[in-house]
Amino acid sequence: MTDIFTILKNVSVNHQPVAGTEIVVTDVQGKPNGLLTDLVHDLINDALLFVNLAEIATADDLIDRLHAHTPGVREDFSRALLRPKFCATEGPD
């Protein structure tokens, strides 16, 4: 099953990594999930400054690396990255 980590690792917009404002996490009916969307935005905009996704093989590896730079957020990042795929919807910048 695809998770949000896999989507972030493999999706690009105009051949560039996805920007936080370009993603809205929704359930399968299309209803936005504000909590997960905010977590993914925080992850993209803040946490990924410390790592290069191309060098990371799994969500667990990414969580461990991020935890070294931003202690105390392991549970939140795990919840966002390991969530079974909702819909990642490109939104306006």
C-alpha positions in Angstrom: 0.0 0.0 0.0 1.3 3.5 -0.9 1.9 5.9 2.0 2.5 9.6 2.1 6.3 9.1 2.3 6.2 7.2 -1.0 4.1 10.0 -2.6 6.5 12.7 -1.4 9.5 10.8 -2.6 8.1 10.1 -6.1 5.9 13.0 -7.0 7.2 16.2 -8.5 5.6 19.4 -9.9 7.4 20.8 -13.0 10.3 18.5 -12.2 10.8 20.0 -8.8 10.0 18.6 -5.4 6.5 19.3 -4.1 6.1 22.5 -2.2 4.1 22.4 1.0 1.4 24.7 -0.3 0.8 22.4 -3.3 -0.4 19.4 -1.2 -3.8 18.9 0.5 -4.3 15.5 2.2 -7.9 14.2 1.7 -9.8 11.1 2.6 -11.0 8.8 -0.2 -14.2 10.9 -0.6 -12.2 14.1 -1.2 -12.8 15.6 2.3 -9.7 17.5 3.4 -7.9 16.3 6.5 -6.6 19.5 8.0 -4.4 17.8 10.7 -2.5 15.6 8.2 -2.3 18.4 5.7 -0.7 20.6 8.3 1.7 17.9 9.3 2.7 17.3 5.7 3.2 21.0 5.2 5.4 21.2 8.3 7.4 18.2 7.1 7.9 19.6 3.6 8.6 23.2 4.6 10.7 22.7 7.8 11.9 19.2 8.4 13.1 18.4 4.9 15.6 21.2 5.1 17.8 18.8 7.0 17.6 15.8 4.6 17.6 14.9 0.9 14.7 12.6 0.1 16.7 11.0 -2.7 19.1 9.6 -0.1 16.4 8.1 2.1 15.1 4.6 1.4 12.2 4.2 3.8 9.8 6.4 5.9 11.4 4.9 9.1 14.9 6.0 7.9 13.5 9.5 7.3 11.8 9.6 10.7 15.0 8.6 12.4 17.0 11.2 10.6 14.5 14.0 11.3 14.3 13.0 14.9 18.0 13.7 15.2 17.4 17.3 14.1 14.0 17.9 15.6 13.6 15.8 18.8 10.2 15.2 20.1 8.3 15.1 16.8 8.8 11.4 16.0 5.1 10.5 16.7 3.8 13.3 14.5 6.1 12.6 11.6 5.3 8.9 11.9 1.6 9.6 11.8 2.0 11.8 8.7 4.5 9.7 6.7 3.2 6.2 7.4 -0.5 7.0 6.9 -1.9 4.7 4.3 -2.5 6.7 1.2 -5.2 9.2 1.3 -5.4 11.4 -1.7 -2.6 13.9 -2.2 -4.2 16.7 -4.2 -2.2 19.5 -5.9 -3.6 22.8 -4.9 -2.8 26.4 -6.0 0.5 27.9 -4.8 
